[in-house]
Amino acid sequence: MLLQHRPGAIAGRWVRMVEDGRGLYVRGLIEGEAARSMAESGLSGLSIGFRPRIWNRLRADGRELIEVDLVEVSLVACPMQARARFALMGGAVAA
């Protein structure tokens, strides 16, 4: 678990990752004081870092991702997918 995709900015650790029919479900523990403080102040976005393996080009400047290698999942202020959010639940992070 990184903070804002910054290498070395460890926010905590993921304890569960499951892909379901809705997307990627993650659960973890925020262990960094800075990350916890930011989450308590309203930081609530999630974003994945990935490498595309198989994809199709779309007509307008986009692509359809078929298969990716997940590199990391970060806590972020502004996720690209607006519904990619987490909530604090005691000492754990739920998404």
Secondary structure as GFF3:
##gff-version 3
##sequence-region A 1 95
A	DSSP	beta_strand	2	3	.	.	.	ID=ss1
A	DSSP	beta_strand	12	19	.	.	.	ID=ss2
A	DSSP	beta_strand	24	30	.	.	.	ID=ss3
A	DSSP	alpha_helix	33	40	.	.	.	ID=ss4
A	DSSP	beta_strand	45	57	.	.	.	ID=ss5
A	DSSP	beta_strand	63	76	.	.	.	ID=ss6
A	DSSP	beta_strand	87	89	.	.	.	ID=ss7
A	DSSP	beta_strand	92	94	.	.	.	ID=ss8
###
